[in-house]
Amino acid sequence: MIIMNRNTWLVPLSLLLMLATAGTARATPPNVIFFLVDDLGWADLGCSGSSFYETPNIDAFAASGMRFTQAYAACPVCSPTRASILTGRHPVRVGITDWIPGMADAKRPADAAFRQVVDRDNLALEEVTLAEHLKAKAGYQTWFLGKWHLGGEGFLPTDQGFDVNIGGCDRGSPPGGYYGPWKNPNLTAREQGEYLTTRLTDEAVGLIDTAANSAKPFLLYLSYYNVHTPITADTRTIDHFRAKAAKQFREVAEPVAEHTGRSRSRQDNPDYASMVRAVDLSVGRVLEAVVRAGQVDNTVVVFFSDNGGLCTLPTRVGPTCNLPLRSGKGWLYEGGIREPLIIRAPGVTRPGTVCNTPVVSTDFFPTLLELAGLPSAAELHSDGHSLVPLLRGEPRAARPLFWHYPHYHGSGWRPGAAIRDGRWKLIEFYDPPATEVYDLETDPGEQHDVAAAEPAVRDRLSLQLQTWQETLAAPLPAR
């Protein structure tokens, strides 16, 4: 039995036991549930160290599978990362390197040296998505719920391989807000004051319930609008978090300077905390539906975020804090690209395991193909590597990871790019020109720039990054 009131969600003991002890999958291919949270920070979960936000359901899920400590989004903003998940290809390859439609030229900083780079405002129909491939090759039912942000009419989820689209449109934030009556063209509120996340969860649970006896596997892609702005409190838990903040925080936390902006230095925003909790409540309900359907042993579950938590802004602080990582959404510091990632694959992952190997969002496509018993399709997911060996606990050598974000962003970020190769990370800023190098093994918070002290490392990484950009014909900003 699940007991819920406005402040708590008691995770059913059956859920915890079944998630933790489920054995080998009963059938092939398995169902897939992909939770994608918008703007959730690396440190926003209890299992990642948060002491103010509360995520008991997600923490229990992490205890049943594998948690990755160095999982990266392919971009520090949403649309490019979303494209990379669905295609297994780097944002540069798919022509989406900024959120859609991006910052207008007129909104660039007054001293901007470059024009904005213009790229696609939709995911090309020629791209083969994970949903299309799973449907064509293994007969999957494919369901999309929530935030799409990869194009409007003609480029919606149902144009990209999904049988069902509930709430996906061209917008990046929830049209009309989080409470009904909202203005989403693909999801009408049932009543005044209906909460969007609850509605999406209701729809997801309904789909799982109806598929319980189906012979066809399903891909449920639940892409929350939470915790994207506008930061809007969940009325179920906001009183709890306001009281908790009043008790826990006696002094004002001074912001951290970040270039010309400021970053929040503590997780202490009750409204944001209630939005995180809303995601946790949703995850709990969806996983309970899997238990009720008798599909725990035959369902792969992935939990991820599309970019870092919004922490840094030019004139004020963002709603969350990513410390000990530096900065957040929009920036190529670790706080902007390192994400919470949890995967549970029955018969593959062991409960309570942790992986410290760097992985990236392009890896999901080949990983889910392998877990579904399908052959690799390297011609499609050209930038992804299957994580299945890591899920089994087998070691795998890290490979270089690249980021290309040649845009101005509302967080204060200015055009640049980055590379991580092993312990070393280089960030190149184009406006004004600067190069920073960090040893992430000893300095994950990127506080000590060693570019001058390690010239050989700096030059090697800079050449690697330039060669990669030239190979992919990465677009650079024009003066």
Protein Blocks (a to p, Z undefined) as FASTA:
>chain_A
ZZddfkbccddfklmmmmmmoccdfbdcddddddddehiafklpfklopakbccfklmmm
mmmmccdfbbccfbfbfklmmmmmmnopafklnopabdcebjafklpcfklcbdcddddf
bdcfkbccfklmmmmmnopacddehjeknocehiafklnopabdghiafbfbdghijbdc
dfbfkbccfbghiafklmmmmmmmmmmmmmmmpcbdcddddddfblcdcddddfklmmmm
mmmmmmmpmbdcddddehjbccdfbdcbfklmmmmmmmmmmmmmmmmmmmmnopmmmccc
ddddfbdcdfbdfkbccfbdfbfbeciehiabfklmpccdddddehkacghiacfbdcdf
klmmmmmmmmnopacdfklmmmbccfklmmnopacdddddddddfbccfkopacddddde
hjbccdddfbdcddddddfklmmnopaccklmmmmlmmmmmmmmmmmmmmnopacddZZ
